Amino acid sequence: MSGRLSTAARAKMLRATQRIVRERGLDAFTAESGVAKTTIYRHFATADDLLLAALSSVVGEVTDIDTGDVGRDLVELMRHYVDIATRPDIRQIIVAVMQRAATDEEFSRLRQRHIAERKAPVRLAIQRGMAAGVIDPTIDIETVAALLEGPMIARVMHDRSGFRPGEIDQIVRLVLRAVAPGAPT
């Protein structure tokens, strides 16, 4: 990956990727991006890297939230993820990425690394909860994250329904109660 891609060229490439994946699916995006394949492959090792970069550019950075209240931090992070995933343009790209990951093991591993980077703030909040005695430190961090994220994914991606006011707060409170030190397992 030699040479620098200009900011304008990168933005054009990522916008085209997002649009084409939304409109016609994953296979069409390299043919129709308006950017030479040599340029794409000079800056992205694979077409999959370009697709995940397009998803990242639309989602934006997810930053750590530390208000001093782990429950509040997790509620805000979950709201942020739900806000992102409920946007129709992003949902279509997420679905294309999930379909590709379901049939391509290498892409699935690449997607998992991408997700891990995006979900780092949730893991940090969980670690703070463990350090503060709010979350049982013997429970695996990924298990706690899955308990928090599962209802959000099910509601947004499978049911395609939204959340009533206070419902995300309730889910986070229920999860925190279930993973509290001394909670029945």
Secondary structure, 3 states (H helix, E strand, C coil): CCCCCCHHHHHHHHHHHHHHHHHHCHHHHHHHCCCCHHHHHHHCCCHHHHHHHHHHHHHCCCCCCCCCCHHHHHHHHHHHHHHHHCCHHHHHHHHHHHHHHHHCHHHHHHHHHHHHHHCHHHHHHHHHHHHCCCCCCCCCHHHHHHHHHHHHHHHHHHHCCCCCCCHHHHHHHHHHHHCCCCCCC
